[in-house]
Amino acid sequence: EAGVAQSPRYKIIEKRQSVAFWCNPISGHATLYWYQQILGQGPKLLIQFQNNGVVDDSQLPKDRFSAERLKGVDSTLKIQPAKLEDSAVYLCASSLEWASLSETGELFFGEGSRLTVL
Amino acid sequence: LAKTTQPISMDSYEGQEVNITCSHNNIATNDYITWYQQFPSQGPRFIIQGYKTKVTNEVASLFIPADRKSSTLSLPRVSLSDTAVYYCLVGDMSAGNTPLVFGKGTRLSVIA
């Protein structure tokens, strides 16, 4: 079974430039998450989608970050303009609908997109 | 959301059993306890999940006392490849709006 796909794996940009990350979740997974992981810290949830609706985006810096999930499948996360403190790994994860999680509670993560802002 | 507290780091020799304890004093009735493992340059990977008592799979065991205010992840006979960061998460698996929150995790170093 194919896992969660993310691209690009690495991106280096200057501050104030823009960047976009793409995520393709596991087929059939209704819930999609974007996490930000700064070096040495645990992943921080930025946004959670259920199908193509937003469940939680309370920690998404909306003045510069945006995310969408068209048609309830692929998702993109955009940063514009980037700041130095946005340097991090951006992790995408997916899971079955919540009703099924009581069996395994499992999120499936991609390998992440590492962003360096200079 | 129930807050979790774990040791920042642990060291172990190969072949030993490692126990990592997580405190979650404010755990709610519907909350499950889930552990993830993360290797460098990879996303976290699910290890085990439980609600109460003991759960065991091919990778680890999870011990949860009756009051559920803590849990212990047990890794039998660790090897160098078990060197990773381990995260304890607590959340309501029946509520679709509850996000899964990661803490700082426990960095386990296995020494030969």
Interface residues (C-beta under 8 A of the other chain):
Chain A: V4 T31 Y33 Y35 Q41 G42 P43 K44 L45 Q48 Q50 V55 D56 L91 A93 E97 W98 A99 L101 S102 T104 G105 E106 L107 F108 F109 G110 E111 G112
Chain B: Y32 T34 Y36 S41 Q42 G43 P44 R45 F46 Q49 V85 Y87 G91 M93 S94 A95 G96 N97 P99 L100 V101 F102 G103 K104 G105
